[in-house]
Amino acid sequence: MTDAHDLAIEAIDLVKRFGDFTAVDGISFQVPRGTVLGLLGPNGAGKTTTVRMMTTLSEPTSGTARVAGYDVLTHPDEVRRSMGLTGQAATVDEILTGRENIAMIGGLYGIGRKALAARGDQLLEQFSLTAAADKQVKAYSGGMRRRLDLAVSLLAAPPVLFLDEPTTGLDPRSRTELWDVLRALVDDGTTLLLTTQYLEEADQLADDIVVVDHGRIIEHGTALQLKERAGAASLVLTVSHADDLSAAAAVLRRSGNEVFIESSARRITTAAGGLADLTTAAGWLDESGIAVDDLGLARPSLDDVFLSLTGRRTESDDNEQEPGQ
């Protein structure tokens, strides 16, 4: 177990009930300083409720949490001073300009005018918003609003940052740009807790992943560990000509493993133990004279992990919402 002094975030048997409904049911985890934890699960899994408890926005029914060493129940003010929070929806004022939003929030933090101007310029440059700093936020793209929202949450340079589905609704390019910004923050020493239902996002950013479903942790580990637990790697073959599918399938069946044929994609998938199986299959195919477009090994995806754990994909029609909200 990690020494308490090296922990930036700690959840300790967190429980949240709303009447007879248990939204979070005994969640515990630790996040070492300077790392990223991905809290992964579908809508309704309990991710947002967990973050609300850890950021003092909602009091736990039982259990507690610590942020930067401060208990959320006994030292909530110290917790708030030690963290930043970016929720699912951007909270910036669209009538104000980017620079005016920074000035307004910086004033609430009590940052002096000179220091705020310097910090604001630094953040606007860091988040590629300098050119748009004096434009009203209502003219910003979704990606620009998200970056401004994140910049505002970093005004007081908190050592811990909670991000609740920060790239929801962003196009692929904006999502990738935000990932780059988050990596830079971690390189500078910030600790991140990131909730997401995007498997690729957890794979790209998280040092450690906690998989949550129905308010409980159902798995915990690195992306690689979770993929390994989901099963063996697969050998994936794409033949050049659809007419060769049956012959190629017969070749791969020499391994004794079942093969799966996707005719429309001219693709065949079968279990593989590693590079030795790939080399063997390549030799068999070469001997057979079958033309191949692609042959390789594929590890299970995080989506495969979630499917193996829950029997369903991460997509869900359920919406996570606390009663009364």
C-alpha positions as CSV (number, residue, x, y, z in Angstrom):
1,M,0.0,0.0,0.0
2,T,1.2,3.5,-0.9
3,D,2.4,5.6,2.0
4,A,-0.2,8.2,3.1
5,H,2.2,11.1,2.5
6,D,2.6,10.0,-1.2
7,L,-1.2,10.0,-1.8
8,A,-3.0,13.0,-3.4
9,I,-6.4,11.4,-3.4
10,E,-7.9,8.6,-1.3
11,A,-11.5,7.3,-1.2
12,I,-12.3,5.3,1.9
13,D,-15.4,3.1,1.7
14,L,-17.6,5.8,0.2
15,V,-21.3,5.2,0.3
16,K,-24.1,7.5,-1.0
17,R,-27.8,6.6,-0.6
18,F,-30.8,8.5,-1.8
19,G,-33.7,6.9,0.1
20,D,-33.8,3.2,-0.8
21,F,-31.4,3.8,-3.8
22,T,-27.7,3.2,-3.3
23,A,-25.8,5.3,-5.9
24,V,-22.3,4.5,-4.5
25,D,-21.7,1.4,-2.6
26,G,-18.4,1.1,-0.7
27,I,-15.9,2.6,-3.1
28,S,-12.3,2.8,-2.1
29,F,-9.1,3.6,-4.0
30,Q,-5.9,5.6,-3.8
31,V,-4.2,8.0,-6.2
32,P,-0.4,8.7,-5.8
33,R,0.8,12.2,-6.3
34,G,1.6,13.1,-9.9
35,T,-0.5,10.3,-11.5
36,V,-3.8,9.9,-13.3
37,L,-6.6,7.7,-12.1
38,G,-9.3,6.9,-14.7
39,L,-12.7,6.2,-13.1
40,L,-14.4,4.3,-15.9
41,G,-18.0,3.2,-16.3
42,P,-21.2,3.9,-18.2
43,N,-23.7,6.6,-17.4
44,G,-25.4,5.8,-14.1
45,A,-22.4,3.8,-12.7
46,G,-21.8,6.2,-9.8
47,K,-18.8,8.1,-11.2
48,T,-20.2,11.7,-10.8
49,T,-21.7,11.0,-7.4
50,T,-18.3,9.7,-6.2
51,V,-16.6,12.9,-7.5
52,R,-19.2,15.1,-5.8
53,M,-18.5,13.5,-2.5
54,M,-14.7,13.8,-2.9
55,T,-15.0,17.5,-3.8
56,T,-17.3,18.4,-0.9
57,L,-20.3,19.0,-3.1
58,S,-22.2,16.1,-1.6
59,E,-21.8,14.6,1.9
60,P,-21.3,10.8,2.0
61,T,-23.9,8.7,3.7
62,S,-20.9,6.8,5.2
63,G,-17.2,6.6,4.6
64,T,-15.0,9.5,3.7
65,A,-12.2,10.8,1.4
66,R,-9.0,12.7,1.6
67,V,-7.6,15.2,-0.9
68,A,-4.1,16.4,-0.6
69,G,-4.1,14.9,2.9
70,Y,-7.3,16.7,4.1
71,D,-10.4,14.9,5.1
72,V,-13.5,16.0,3.1
73,L,-15.7,15.8,6.2
74,T,-13.5,17.4,8.9
75,H,-11.5,19.9,6.7
76,P,-13.7,20.8,3.7
77,D,-12.2,24.3,3.3
78,E,-8.7,22.9,3.0
79,V,-9.9,20.3,0.5
80,R,-11.5,23.1,-1.7
81,R,-8.3,25.1,-1.6
82,S,-6.2,22.1,-2.6
83,M,-8.2,21.1,-5.7
84,G,-9.8,22.2,-9.0
85,L,-12.9,20.8,-10.5
86,T,-14.2,20.7,-14.1
87,G,-17.7,19.3,-14.3
88,Q,-19.5,17.7,-17.3
89,A,-20.8,21.0,-18.6
90,A,-18.6,24.1,-19.0
91,T,-19.4,26.6,-16.3
92,V,-17.8,29.7,-17.9
93,D,-20.0,32.8,-18.6
94,E,-20.6,33.0,-22.4
95,I,-21.4,36.7,-22.2
96,L,-17.9,37.5,-20.9
97,T,-14.7,37.2,-22.9
98,G,-12.2,34.5,-22.0
99,R,-10.0,37.1,-20.3
100,E,-13.0,38.5,-18.3
101,N,-13.9,35.0,-17.2
102,I,-10.4,34.5,-15.8
103,A,-10.5,37.9,-14.1
104,M,-13.9,37.2,-12.5
105,I,-12.9,33.7,-11.1
106,G,-9.5,35.0,-10.1
107,G,-11.1,37.7,-8.1
108,L,-13.2,35.2,-6.3
109,Y,-10.0,33.3,-5.4
110,G,-8.6,36.5,-4.0
111,I,-5.7,36.6,-6.4
112,G,-4.1,40.1,-6.7
113,R,-4.6,42.1,-9.9
114,K,-1.0,41.9,-11.0
115,A,-0.5,38.3,-10.2
116,L,-3.9,37.5,-11.8
117,A,-3.0,39.2,-15.1
118,A,0.3,37.3,-15.3
119,R,-1.4,34.0,-14.4
120,G,-4.2,34.6,-16.8
121,D,-1.8,35.3,-19.7
122,Q,0.1,32.1,-18.8
123,L,-3.0,30.0,-18.9
124,L,-4.4,31.5,-22.0
125,E,-1.2,30.7,-23.8
126,Q,-1.0,27.2,-22.3
127,F,-4.5,26.4,-23.5
128,S,-4.0,28.0,-27.0
129,L,-6.6,30.7,-26.2
130,T,-4.5,33.9,-26.5
131,A,-5.9,34.8,-29.9
132,A,-9.5,34.4,-28.6
133,A,-8.9,35.9,-25.2
134,D,-10.9,39.1,-25.9
135,K,-13.8,37.5,-27.7
136,Q,-17.0,36.6,-26.0
137,V,-17.2,33.0,-25.0
138,K,-20.4,32.5,-26.9
139,A,-18.3,32.6,-30.1
140,Y,-16.0,29.8,-28.9
141,S,-16.2,26.3,-30.2
142,G,-17.0,23.5,-27.8
143,G,-13.3,22.6,-27.5
144,M,-12.3,26.2,-26.8
145,R,-15.0,26.4,-24.1
146,R,-13.7,23.2,-22.5
147,R,-10.1,24.5,-22.5
148,L,-11.2,27.8,-20.9
149,D,-13.2,25.9,-18.3
150,L,-10.1,23.9,-17.5
151,A,-7.9,27.0,-17.5
152,V,-10.2,28.7,-15.0
153,S,-10.1,25.6,-12.7
154,L,-6.3,25.9,-12.6
155,L,-6.1,29.6,-11.7
156,A,-5.1,28.9,-8.1
157,A,-2.6,26.2,-9.3
158,P,-4.2,23.4,-7.3
159,P,-2.1,20.2,-6.9
160,V,-5.2,18.0,-7.5
161,L,-7.7,18.3,-10.4
162,F,-11.0,16.4,-10.7
163,L,-12.3,16.1,-14.3
164,D,-15.8,14.8,-14.7
165,E,-16.1,13.5,-18.3
166,P,-14.0,16.5,-19.6
167,T,-14.3,15.6,-23.3
168,T,-18.0,14.7,-23.6
169,G,-19.4,16.3,-26.7
170,L,-16.1,17.3,-28.2
171,D,-15.1,16.3,-31.7
172,P,-12.1,13.9,-32.1
173,R,-9.6,16.7,-32.9
174,S,-10.7,18.8,-29.8
175,R,-10.6,15.7,-27.7
176,T,-7.0,14.9,-28.8
177,E,-5.9,18.5,-28.1
178,L,-7.3,18.4,-24.6
179,W,-5.5,15.1,-24.0
180,D,-2.3,16.8,-24.9
181,V,-3.0,19.6,-22.4
182,L,-3.8,17.1,-19.6
183,R,-0.6,15.2,-20.3
184,A,1.3,18.5,-19.9
185,L,-0.4,19.2,-16.6
186,V,0.6,15.8,-15.2
187,D,4.2,16.3,-16.5
188,D,4.2,19.5,-14.3
189,G,3.2,17.5,-11.2
190,T,-0.6,17.8,-11.1
191,T,-2.6,14.8,-9.9
192,L,-5.7,14.0,-12.0
193,L,-8.8,12.0,-11.3
194,L,-10.6,11.6,-14.5
195,T,-14.1,10.1,-14.9
196,T,-14.9,8.9,-18.4
197,Q,-17.0,6.5,-20.4
198,Y,-14.6,6.8,-23.3
199,L,-12.4,3.7,-23.2
200,E,-9.8,5.2,-25.5
201,E,-9.5,8.2,-23.1
202,A,-8.8,6.0,-20.1
203,D,-6.3,4.0,-22.2
204,Q,-4.5,7.2,-23.4
205,L,-4.3,9.1,-20.1
206,A,-4.7,6.9,-17.0
207,D,-1.9,5.3,-15.1
208,D,-4.4,3.3,-13.2
209,I,-8.1,2.5,-13.9
210,V,-11.0,1.8,-11.6
211,V,-14.0,0.2,-13.4
212,V,-17.3,1.1,-11.7
213,D,-20.7,-0.4,-12.4
214,H,-23.9,0.1,-10.3
215,G,-22.0,2.0,-7.7
216,R,-19.4,-0.6,-7.0
217,I,-15.8,-1.2,-8.1
218,I,-15.8,-4.3,-10.3
219,E,-12.1,-4.2,-11.4
220,H,-9.0,-2.2,-10.8
221,G,-5.6,-2.1,-12.5
222,T,-3.5,-0.6,-15.3
223,A,-4.9,-0.7,-18.8
224,L,-2.5,-3.5,-19.7
225,Q,-3.5,-5.5,-16.7
226,L,-7.2,-5.1,-17.4
227,K,-6.7,-6.2,-21.0
228,E,-4.7,-9.2,-20.0
229,R,-7.5,-10.3,-17.5
230,A,-10.0,-10.0,-20.3
231,G,-8.4,-12.9,-22.2
232,A,-5.6,-13.8,-24.6
233,A,-4.5,-11.8,-27.5
234,S,-6.1,-12.5,-30.9
235,L,-4.5,-13.1,-34.2
236,V,-6.2,-11.0,-36.9
237,L,-5.9,-11.8,-40.6
238,T,-7.2,-9.8,-43.5
239,V,-7.0,-11.6,-46.8
240,S,-6.6,-9.7,-50.1
241,H,-9.4,-11.6,-51.9
242,A,-12.7,-12.7,-50.4
243,D,-12.6,-15.9,-52.3
244,D,-9.6,-16.9,-50.1
245,L,-11.5,-16.7,-46.8
246,S,-12.4,-20.3,-46.5
247,A,-8.9,-21.5,-47.4
248,A,-7.3,-19.1,-45.0
249,A,-9.7,-20.2,-42.2
250,A,-8.7,-23.8,-42.9
251,V,-5.0,-22.8,-42.6
252,L,-5.5,-21.1,-39.2
253,R,-7.5,-24.0,-37.9
254,R,-4.3,-26.0,-37.8
255,S,-3.6,-24.3,-34.5
256,G,-6.6,-26.1,-33.0
257,N,-8.4,-22.9,-32.1
258,E,-11.8,-21.7,-33.3
259,V,-11.8,-19.1,-36.0
260,F,-14.3,-16.3,-36.5
261,I,-14.9,-15.0,-40.1
262,E,-16.2,-11.5,-41.0
263,S,-16.9,-11.9,-44.7
264,S,-17.7,-8.2,-45.4
265,A,-14.3,-7.2,-44.0
266,R,-12.4,-10.2,-45.4
267,R,-11.2,-10.7,-41.9
268,I,-10.5,-13.8,-39.7
269,T,-9.8,-13.7,-36.0
270,T,-8.5,-16.5,-33.8
271,A,-6.9,-16.9,-30.4
272,A,-3.1,-16.4,-30.2
273,G,-0.6,-16.9,-27.4
274,G,2.0,-14.4,-28.7
275,L,4.5,-13.7,-31.4
276,A,5.4,-17.4,-31.9
277,D,1.8,-18.1,-33.0
278,L,2.0,-15.1,-35.4
279,T,5.2,-16.3,-36.9
280,T,3.8,-19.8,-37.3
281,A,0.6,-18.5,-39.0
282,A,2.6,-16.3,-41.3
283,G,4.6,-19.3,-42.4
284,W,1.5,-21.4,-43.1
285,L,-0.1,-18.6,-45.1
286,D,3.1,-18.1,-47.1
287,E,3.2,-21.8,-48.0
288,S,-0.4,-21.8,-49.0
289,G,0.1,-18.9,-51.4
290,I,-2.9,-16.9,-50.0
291,A,-2.5,-13.2,-50.6
292,V,-2.7,-11.2,-47.3
293,D,-3.5,-7.5,-46.7
294,D,-2.7,-7.6,-43.0
295,L,-1.7,-10.0,-40.3
296,G,-1.1,-9.1,-36.7
297,L,-1.8,-9.5,-33.0
298,A,-4.5,-7.5,-31.2
299,R,-4.9,-7.3,-27.4
300,P,-8.4,-7.1,-26.0
301,S,-9.7,-3.5,-25.9
302,L,-11.0,-1.8,-22.7
303,D,-14.4,-2.3,-24.3
304,D,-13.7,-6.0,-24.3
305,V,-12.7,-5.8,-20.7
306,F,-16.0,-4.1,-19.7
307,L,-17.9,-6.7,-21.8
308,S,-16.2,-9.5,-20.0
309,L,-16.9,-8.0,-16.6
310,T,-20.5,-6.9,-17.0
311,G,-21.8,-8.7,-20.1
312,R,-22.5,-5.4,-21.8
313,R,-20.6,-2.6,-23.5
314,T,-20.0,0.8,-21.8
315,E,-22.7,2.5,-23.8
316,S,-25.9,2.8,-21.7
317,D,-29.1,4.7,-21.9
318,D,-29.1,5.3,-18.2
319,N,-28.4,8.8,-17.0
320,E,-26.6,9.3,-13.7
321,Q,-28.4,12.0,-11.8
322,E,-28.8,12.5,-8.1
323,P,-32.4,12.7,-7.0
324,G,-33.8,16.2,-7.0
325,Q,-31.3,17.4,-9.6
